[in-house]
């Protein structure tokens, strides 16, 4: 294969980390690999022998209408690039690259096989009712069915695409996110960082509405002797810092910014907490489990219940598993109750630490990257079979 991995940027994030794993893996298996970006932020290592191409160098805060109207132009530029590189496969991740990837086929007489990967639970991600959400919903419905193959990272988000976006089931596949267990095992924890007088919790994620850091802040207000450390950045950071002041939590909440090595903090903490409203398949849960951290997370769609093997979801109580606790989305009281349960049940906390290290083996990088390679190489066969 001569394949392009096409993503907006390589800023910190789950999809970006998957790309950082796939680049050297596909190259080492004899494929010609190109990285295509729309923004010049690169927070992960890119092998020196893999060329990087930019179809634009946009800013993250661009006007939404401007981003929409230039999609055909970007598709034209990408079509020209695909011809120049003689691509056989174009694999995109995240919404805007996916739109450009599919549109490209109409500007190339002999387009490569087009594979898109949806990382979110689309009907919720684009279900807020504002203009941006409505436009994204239309684009997903119109464009994704035109791809040769659509890959989701959870059973739930693929079902959502089939049920709500007219994508044929036979042209979809599920590949869960990979984790580099050996790499994380070799990272040393950050010594003497957390105060042992407190129960130290940590979360990782962009500071955006969907991640609902506000839920975590409001929950810890109810739970003394708990500290929360936030890794990540985003446009809500100023607002969240003000909320910390308003709740008088300045001595219990700490903003650490983005760090390409979150594992040093994860290995030293007591509990990983996650308040997201919706996800596709949250990599951060896997990373935390690989560091031996029990999990306290919302039971958002989709991913957490699959990762933690939740048998009986419900909306009125905390939900225990062998790997940690899930709570209903947006419920501050039950999130606080989950925190308290870990505090008051150290044996349960200890057992979760053992079980997460067994569970994480199911997401080993090697097997999942092989699944990606097989899925990409079989796209031609799949398309022909299901016509």
Number of C-alpha atoms within 10 A of each C-alpha: 15 18 24 26 21 25 23 25 24 24 17 19 19 19 24 20 19 18 20 19 20 21 22 18 18 19 17 11 10 10 15 18 25 21 21 24 24 21 18 17 16 13 17 17 12 17 12 8 10 14 13 16 16 18 18 15 13 16 11 11 8 9 9 11 11 9 13 15 10 12 18 16 14 21 23 21 17 25 25 16 16 23 15 9 15 14 21 18 22 25 24 29 24 17 21 17 25 28 25 23 31 25 24 26 21 14 16 16 10 14 19 23 22 26 26 25 24 23 25 27 26 24 19 18 17 19 14 11 10 9 12 14 17 13 15 20 20 12 17 23 15 15 17 26 19 16 20 19 27 27 24 26 24 27 17 20 26 27 17 20 25 17 13 14 20 14 24 14 14 14 19 22 18 19 17 25 23 25 26 16 19 11 9 17 14 8 14 12 17 15 10 8 11 17 10 10 9 14 18 20 25 23 23 27 25 21 22 16 13 15 18 19 25 20 21 23 22 19 19 25 17 15 14 11 11 18 23 24 21 20 20 20 19 13 12 15 17 12 11 17 15 13 16 20 12 10 12 12 18 14 10 18 21 16 14 14 16 18 15 12 10 22 21 17 21 24 23 21 26 23 26 26 30 28 28 24 21 24 23 26 30 25 22 19 25 28 23 27 28 28 26 27 31 30 30 27 26 26 29 22 23 25 25 26 21 16 21 22 13 18 11 9 15 12 12 10 16 21 23 18 16 19 27 27 24 29 28 22 20 18 19 21 18 21 30 21 19 25 23 16 15 21 18 11 10 11 11 17 21 15 14 21 23 16 18 24 20 13 18 21 16 14 18 18 20 14 12 18 21 15 15 18 16 11 20 21 15 12 19 15 10 17 15 9 10 9 6
